């Protein structure tokens, strides 16, 4: 069963509710206090089945949306040239850098987004805005998931909170550092319990799909879509 089948499922799904994304900053506070994981400053949106002219138009609209994300409409945050400390991997997509779409080994398209780690609220707003744009442009059926990456403050582990668009639910994904496609199931279950009061967590464990290759994790290298 592929990613699309797992995420879409064959049963009636909850109506998408993108406003649930706004619960992530509060959940991040609980995650940091209770498990020692802090925002990594990266997130992404994943979708499938957009090609040709439709994809070209979509890419242009997304770039214009993110380029406008700045106090002066330039996409550059006030007091920053996008290259100073606090910008993981360079300036964020909404901070003067053109957003680049990437493709994973399964053919799904990802849009990585970056913000300073201490600006999770803006990252959530970026992810929400991109999802909304795709939804309003008629690409809702192609939307699969969004994720937010976190890093352990006193160790090497990383995890992501994954939002399933068509389910309206979240689940944690935690790869084992240095291991090829192995998950830290104990950590994932503990994070689910920790955030049960903060986010609508996905109760069906079969839908906790491993998002190997997603931005913000230690996956195989991704190739940019031409």
Secondary structure, DSSP 8 states (H G I E B T S, - for coil): --HHHHHH-SS------GGGGGGHHHHHHHHHHHH-EEEEEEEEEEE----HHHHHHHHHHHHHHHHT-STTSSS--TT--S-STT-TTSS-TTTTS---EEE-TTS-EEEEEE--TT-HHHHHHHHHHHHHHHIIIIIGGGEEEEEEEEEETTSS-EEEEEEETTTTEEEEE-B-TTSTT-B-HHHHHHHHHHTTTTS-B---GGG----TT-TTS--S--EE--
